[in-house]
């Protein structure tokens, strides 16, 4: 019986050490701003329009959604929605949270946004 346990222990140890020896090192990751000229506070969400236009819709907690184009520095944006004067963001997890696109957005342009009231 002891021999069976010893054999099972050796087999398990071989699998564990084999997995450790086969593990690849993690690649080095460098983060950089996608839109370095875009100056927004409390950005919570970014989605690319599913219409092939290369437009990114960027949501701020304060109540603003702006559109920046792919391949730009974000210096020139178009305002899509602005409810800042309604003060949706009081603190913490309140405010304008996200945007979602209708499955047929390419033809109907419909979106919905999520606001958590304060």
Secondary structure, DSSP 4 states (H G I P E B T S, - for coil): -HHHHHHHHHHHHHHHHHHHHHPPPPPP-----SSTT---SSEEEEEE-TTSS-EEEEEETTTEEEEEETTS-SSS-EEEEE-GGG----STT-EEEEEEE-TTHHHH--EEEEEE--
